[in-house]
């Protein structure tokens, strides 16, 4: 399977048979205007720019990495540069989507407030693979912002153009952050089931031989076992419990360490190794930081 890399916005416009972009580093596209070339059969692609897609209708399935976007009417998707996307449609001629696409090159953000700030939006890229489902009101808010950016994009470019577009883009991202938080809250039932699965997975890991053989479970291991991305899992846990994935791991580790120190005759070194620590002194520092007591001081409380 071939993968097409679309280097820049000019190349994307040519591929989709669109007029030359008004600006080399940013473009706003109405999906209704896109016409893929008939001889282009590549369904997997990457590109060297950010994409924000407001999909109002989409009749294909889109995969990002190994995860499938659950596209439907009224969704917003964020794609980081150089991530592999794949479109799957039963009939290429029936590929149809309505909505807006905002694409911008990382260079467009230079010397702006978003140059560093954009990295904090974890819904960009592979780390957050579930699309944002929008209410009608949310969809209108974001559509209006897209149209504002489009209006500025199609105006005569001057020294204020970048500032105006950046301010609208920043507002769009802020609203998206708010709407994502709403989505996490309104999906409490499914999130609660995922939380139960996470706790079972973590308990089983600590009960088995994995801990001594492989060390502490990583966030990547736990998220992959649940078919979630690391950032998505951490955000889900933070929303539901106020704790990050790492905090859950450390809490479980301290609980097990306290149990071994208070109920067994194992030495501190033996306990450290059994908990997956390569160096006992690392366990000592970790325990002291969490409990404000050394392992031996804690043990003395029970003797």
GIHU-V444834 format. One record per backbone hydrogen bond with DSSP energy under -0.5 kcal/mol. CO is the residue of the C=O (numbers start at 1). NH is the residue of the N-H. E is the energy in kcal/mol with one decimal. If there is no record, write none. Layout:
CO & NH & E
CO & NH & E
//
This chain:
2 & 44 & -0.6
4 & 6 & -0.6
4 & 46 & -2.5
5 & 7 & -0.8
6 & 48 & -2.1
8 & 12 & -1.7
9 & 13 & -2.3
10 & 14 & -2.1
11 & 15 & -2.4
12 & 16 & -2.1
13 & 18 & -3.2
14 & 17 & -1.2
15 & 37 & -1.0
16 & 35 & -2.1
23 & 26 & -0.6
24 & 9 & -0.5
25 & 105 & -2.8
26 & 23 & -0.6
27 & 103 & -2.5
29 & 31 & -0.6
29 & 101 & -2.7
30 & 33 & -2.4
31 & 34 & -1.5
37 & 40 & -1.6
39 & 41 & -0.8
43 & 87 & -2.3
44 & 4 & -2.5
45 & 85 & -3.0
46 & 6 & -3.2
47 & 82 & -3.5
50 & 104 & -1.8
51 & 79 & -2.5
52 & 54 & -0.6
52 & 102 & -2.8
53 & 55 & -0.9
53 & 77 & -2.4
54 & 56 & -0.6
54 & 100 & -1.7
55 & 74 & -0.5
55 & 75 & -2.4
57 & 98 & -1.6
61 & 88 & -3.4
62 & 69 & -3.2
63 & 86 & -2.5
64 & 67 & -2.0
67 & 64 & -3.5
67 & 69 & -0.5
69 & 62 & -0.6
69 & 71 & -1.4
74 & 134 & -3.0
75 & 55 & -2.5
76 & 132 & -2.5
77 & 53 & -2.6
79 & 51 & -2.2
80 & 83 & -1.0
84 & 65 & -1.9
85 & 45 & -2.5
86 & 63 & -3.4
87 & 89 & -0.5
88 & 61 & -2.8
91 & 94 & -2.0
92 & 95 & -1.3
96 & 59 & -1.5
98 & 56 & -3.5
98 & 57 & -1.4
99 & 31 & -2.4
100 & 54 & -3.1
101 & 29 & -3.0
101 & 103 & -0.6
102 & 52 & -2.6
103 & 27 & -2.5
104 & 50 & -2.7
105 & 108 & -2.0
106 & 109 & -1.6
107 & 110 & -1.2
109 & 112 & -1.5
109 & 115 & -0.5
112 & 115 & -1.3
113 & 117 & -0.9
114 & 118 & -2.0
116 & 119 & -1.4
117 & 120 & -1.9
118 & 121 & -1.1
120 & 122 & -1.3
121 & 124 & -1.7
125 & 128 & -1.5
127 & 232 & -1.1
129 & 131 & -0.5
131 & 133 & -0.6
132 & 76 & -2.4
135 & 139 & -2.9
136 & 140 & -2.1
137 & 141 & -2.1
138 & 142 & -2.3
139 & 143 & -2.5
140 & 144 & -2.6
141 & 145 & -1.6
142 & 146 & -2.5
143 & 147 & -2.5
144 & 148 & -2.1
145 & 149 & -2.4
146 & 150 & -2.5
147 & 151 & -2.5
148 & 152 & -2.1
149 & 153 & -2.7
150 & 154 & -2.0
152 & 155 & -1.0
158 & 161 & -1.2
160 & 164 & -2.4
161 & 165 & -2.4
162 & 166 & -2.9
163 & 167 & -2.3
164 & 168 & -1.9
165 & 169 & -2.7
166 & 170 & -2.8
167 & 171 & -1.7
168 & 172 & -2.2
169 & 173 & -2.3
170 & 174 & -2.0
171 & 175 & -2.4
172 & 176 & -2.1
173 & 177 & -2.2
174 & 178 & -2.0
175 & 179 & -2.8
176 & 180 & -2.4
177 & 181 & -1.9
178 & 182 & -2.0
179 & 183 & -2.1
180 & 184 & -2.1
181 & 185 & -1.9
182 & 186 & -2.7
183 & 187 & -1.1
185 & 188 & -0.8
187 & 191 & -2.4
188 & 192 & -2.6
189 & 193 & -1.7
190 & 194 & -1.8
191 & 195 & -2.3
192 & 196 & -2.1
193 & 197 & -2.1
194 & 198 & -2.3
195 & 199 & -2.4
196 & 200 & -2.2
197 & 201 & -2.5
198 & 202 & -2.6
199 & 203 & -2.5
200 & 204 & -2.5
201 & 205 & -1.9
202 & 206 & -2.1
203 & 207 & -1.8
204 & 208 & -1.8
205 & 211 & -0.7
209 & 213 & -2.0
210 & 214 & -3.5
210 & 215 & -0.6
211 & 215 & -1.6
218 & 222 & -2.2
219 & 223 & -2.6
220 & 224 & -2.4
221 & 225 & -2.0
222 & 226 & -0.9
223 & 226 & -0.6
223 & 228 & -3.1
224 & 227 & -1.3
229 & 233 & -2.4
230 & 234 & -2.4
231 & 235 & -2.4
232 & 236 & -2.5
233 & 237 & -2.7
234 & 238 & -2.4
235 & 239 & -2.4
236 & 240 & -2.3
237 & 241 & -3.1
237 & 242 & -0.9
237 & 243 & -0.8
238 & 242 & -1.0
244 & 248 & -1.8
245 & 249 & -2.1
246 & 250 & -2.5
247 & 251 & -2.4
248 & 252 & -2.3
249 & 253 & -2.1
250 & 254 & -2.6
251 & 255 & -2.0
252 & 256 & -2.0
253 & 257 & -2.5
254 & 258 & -2.7
255 & 259 & -1.7
256 & 260 & -2.2
257 & 261 & -2.5
258 & 262 & -1.9
259 & 263 & -1.6
260 & 264 & -1.5
267 & 271 & -2.4
268 & 272 & -2.5
269 & 273 & -2.4
270 & 274 & -2.3
271 & 275 & -1.4
272 & 277 & -2.3
273 & 276 & -1.6
279 & 282 & -1.3
279 & 283 & -1.2
280 & 284 & -2.3
281 & 285 & -2.3
282 & 286 & -2.3
283 & 287 & -2.9
284 & 288 & -2.3
285 & 289 & -2.2
286 & 290 & -1.9
287 & 291 & -2.9
288 & 292 & -2.1
294 & 298 & -2.4
295 & 299 & -2.3
296 & 300 & -2.2
297 & 301 & -0.8
298 & 301 & -0.9
299 & 302 & -1.8
300 & 303 & -1.2
//
